[in-house]
Amino acid sequence: MKLQTKIPLKKQSDNQISYASNILLIGSCFVENIGNKLTYFKFQNFLNPFGILFHPKAIETVITRAIEKKEYSEQDIFFYNERWHSFDAHSKLSNFSKEALLLDLNKRLDLTNQKIHTGSHLIITLGTAWIYRFVESENIVGNCHKVPQKQFSKELLSVQEIVQSLERMVSLIIRANPELTIIFTVSPVRHLKDGFIENTQSKSHLITAIHSLLNDKIYYFPSYEIMMDELRDYRFYAEDMIHPNHLAIEYIWNKFKKVWISEDSNKIMGEVDIIQKGLQHKPFNPKSEAHLKFLQNLEISKQQLELKVPVIKF
């Protein structure tokens, strides 16, 4: 008896992710789930330098600025609720100091530029096709920073607008680094604040646009489809009934791993996992002979793995 409809997936034979890979991840909160897994397993990755960004225009803005080295100045930030903000970045970057915010934004621009030019993989997760435009400047923002809603107009990007945005972004990226493999995915997070029908519209626009770009250097990983079709049950959602829960994230990660992580790296990940779990272990008696011996063996395992794979650091 079949209790699931499985999405057919095949392992990507070209440029798989390994411990030699240099990975940049940008996009919605779901890309953070993938990035946190890569971090746990000690891959070389750089996650969301400007914080969570939900729509393609926001991602295009930061990638364009990074590649073109267009630094942020005082005209690009604003003061609200006792902190300085950038409409291009997530609120976690906001700062009480104007100078500190500008320094941080420009440092992140430089790092993003470096990662695009030297990276092996770029993973982009799109969350929504709904955007907010700041009425005063007519600019599309990446984050509203709780500025009153009346100061923004809300719009749904058309498929053509998303295609054009992605094409401009991809063109710049490929010119900067022709060897970079780009992996698009659509976030399985349900943007229900937009509305049920509106969320479906949004996701369909994103999926249609992405598929017009796919080629031998640009790929699509079906995170959204796995959640909708293989995990079509509310027990795979967190309490808010919007975000995938731990079990769903683990399930989709394992699918991603089978498609994109090299066989050799899978073996090393097993060794990393054992050490990570050992580091998280909380003993009943920290001074017992058994625990001290455990720590000694753990240290030996760490040193041996770091010698075998020098990019791994615990």
C-alpha positions, 0 to 999 in steps of 0.5 A: 500500500502506498501512503505517499506520492513521492516526487522523483529526484535524481542526484546531480552529477555536475558540481555537487556540494563537497567540503571543498565547496564555497556556498552562499545562501540568500533568501527567505527563512527556509534558506536559513534552515538549509544553511544551519544544516550546512553550518552544523556539518561544518561546510564552508557557507555564508548565510543571508548576509543581509538577513532574511529576504523574502522576494526576488526584487529584494535579493536582486537589489543586494546582489546587484549592489554587491557585484557593482560595489555600490556602497551604502551612504547616509542617503540609503538609511533612515532613523525610526523607533530610536534605531537606524535601518536600511530598507534593503536589510533585515531588522536584525542588522538595524543599529542605534549607531548610524556609523556602525550600521553603515560600516556593517552594511558595507562590510557585508556588501564586500563579503557578498561580492567576494563569495559571488566571485569565489563561490562554487554554489549559490542557493536562493530561496524565494518566499513570496511574489508580494512586495511593498513599495515605499510611497515617498521614494517609489522604491521596493523595500526588502523589509518595512521595519514596522514603519506604518503600513500607510506609507507603503503600497502592496503589489503582486509581482507578475511572472514577467516582472519576476523573470526580468528580475531573476534574469538581470540578477543571474546575468550579473552573477554569471559575468562575475563568476561563470563557474558558479552553480545556482540552485533556486528553491521556493520556500514551503512557508505559507504566507497566509497573512497575504491570504490563502488564494494570494499565497497560492498566486504568489508561489505559482508566479515564483515557480513559473518564473524560475522554470523559465531560467533553468539550464545546465548551471541553474537548477531547481530544488522542489522544497515547496513541492515536497512539503505540499505533496509528500508531507501533506499533513498538519503534523509537519507544521509548527504550532503557527501552522505556517512554518515547517516543523523540525521533522519536516525540515529534517525530511526536506534536508535529507532529500536535498542531501541525496540530490546535492551532497557528494558521496564522499562528503556524506561519509564525512558528515557522519563523522562530524555528526558524531562529534557534534552530538558528543560536544552537546552531551551533558554528563551526570558527573562532569568529573567522573573518570568515564566522562573525562575519558569520553572528552579525551577520545572526543578531542582525538576524533576532532583533531583527526578529522580536522587533519583529514579535512582542513576546512573543518574547524570545531 
